[in-house]
Amino acid sequence: MEVSNPIPYERRHAIYDKANLWNKLSLTQKFSATSLTQFGYELAFLRKNPGGSIAVMLCNDSIATINDEGEIDTYPSIRLR
């Protein structure tokens, strides 16, 4: 009997609870993210890396990121798949 390899779980297609994502933000990220929501941005996902986490927010075709210190980058060098 041949056992096939399971298909790896694709996190990028998962639907996350927005409240759960907001709870994972640092306090400074929450302040910055709240200011971006006034311009129509929505929290899309968090990206963890060795240096901390980056919050990624989307507004139509625009992308903004927020680092752990709460610094907003409206022209990040990030690509979405």
N, C-alpha and C positions, 0 to 999 in steps of 0.2 A: 504494500500500500504506500503510495507516494504522498508525502505531506507537503502541501504548498506553503510558501512563506506568506504570512498575513500581510495585508496592505498596511503600511504605517499610517497612523492617525495624522491627518492634516489639520494642524491647529489653525491655520489661516482661514479655514472654511467654517470654523466653529462660531457659534453665536454666543456671545458672552452677555451676562447680565450687567447692564451699565452701572447699577449701584455697586456691584461687586468690584468693578474696575475702579470706580471712584474711591472705594475703601482702601485700595492698594496704593493709592497715590500718597506721596509725602505731603506734609502740610504746605510746604512752599509750592509744590506742584499743584495742589488744589487751588491755591490763590491765583496762580497764573492761568490755570485751566478755566477757572470761573471768569476771568477777564476775557479769555478768548471766546467763550460761549456767547458773549455780548455781540460778537461779530459773526455769529452763525456757525462757529466750529463745534464739532462734537467729538467726544473722546472715542477713539476707534480701538486702540489696544495699547498694551504696555510691552516694551521690549527690555528684557533683562540682559545686562552684560556685566563683566567683572567690575566695571567702574560704577555700577549702580543701575538705575532703571530710567528709561526714557518713555515719556508719555507721548503718543502719537495722536494728533487731532486732525480731523478732516473737515473741510468746508468746500463743497463742490469739488473742483479740481485742485484746490489748494491744500497743502500739507504744512502743519506746524508741529514742532517737537518741543518738549519741555524736559530739561534735565533735572537731576535731583535737587539742584540749588534753586529751581524755579525759573531759570533763564529760558526765555522763549526764542526759538529760531524759526522764523517764517519762511526761510529758504534753506531747509536742511538738505544735506547730501544723502538722502535716503530714497530708495526705490521701493515701490509697492508692487507686489506680484499679483 
